[in-house]
Amino acid sequence: MPTLATRPELFDREFLALRAKILEIAATLDRLDRSPGSLAGDPRVEQIREAFAVLTSHDSDRAERVQLVFSRPYDPNWKNNLA
């Protein structure tokens, strides 16, 4: 049975990929800031802010909570809306 990596081992292994993803997000936000126009009233901006708040929390269910930020509420009649 394989042993689980320790937190420091996992961090060492994932650090460069994590850093690259954070830099990509920062670059995208910089491009948006430099672009003309406004995103005022766009609900996706608030979703991004909520997701950042989840990411900075110390909870262990961040992936699930971020997914829920970007998910629609469950509609029990979803099958009726397919047609």
SVG drawing of the C-alpha trace seen along z (x, -y; Angstrom):
<svg xmlns="http://www.w3.org/2000/svg" viewBox="-41 -52 51 54">
<polyline fill="none" stroke="black" stroke-width="0.4" points="0.0,0.0 1.6,-3.3 2.1,-5.9 0.6,-9.4 2.9,-12.2 3.6,-14.6 2.4,-18.2 5.9,-19.4 6.5,-16.8 3.2,-17.6 3.9,-21.3 7.4,-20.8 5.9,-18.7 3.0,-21.2 4.6,-24.5 5.7,-25.4 2.4,-24.4 0.5,-26.4 2.7,-29.4 2.2,-29.3 -1.6,-29.2 -1.6,-32.1 0.6,-34.1 -1.8,-33.3 -4.7,-34.6 -2.8,-37.8 -1.9,-38.4 -5.5,-37.9 -6.7,-40.4 -4.0,-42.9 -5.2,-42.6 -8.8,-43.2 -7.7,-46.2 -5.9,-47.7 -8.7,-47.0 -11.4,-49.6 -15.0,-49.2 -16.7,-48.3 -17.7,-45.0 -20.1,-46.9 -23.2,-44.8 -21.6,-41.6 -22.5,-38.9 -19.4,-36.9 -17.2,-39.5 -18.9,-38.8 -18.4,-35.1 -14.7,-35.6 -14.5,-37.7 -16.4,-35.0 -14.1,-32.3 -11.0,-34.3 -12.6,-34.6 -13.0,-30.9 -9.4,-30.3 -8.0,-32.5 -10.0,-30.6 -8.4,-27.8 -11.2,-25.4 -10.5,-21.9 -13.4,-22.0 -12.3,-24.8 -12.6,-22.9 -16.2,-22.0 -17.1,-25.6 -15.5,-27.2 -17.4,-24.8 -20.6,-25.8 -19.8,-29.5 -19.9,-28.9 -22.8,-26.4 -26.5,-27.1 -28.9,-26.3 -30.5,-22.9 -33.8,-23.0 -35.9,-20.0 -37.8,-20.6 -34.6,-20.6 -35.9,-17.8 -38.9,-19.8 -36.6,-22.6 -34.8,-20.5 -37.4,-20.8"/>
</svg>
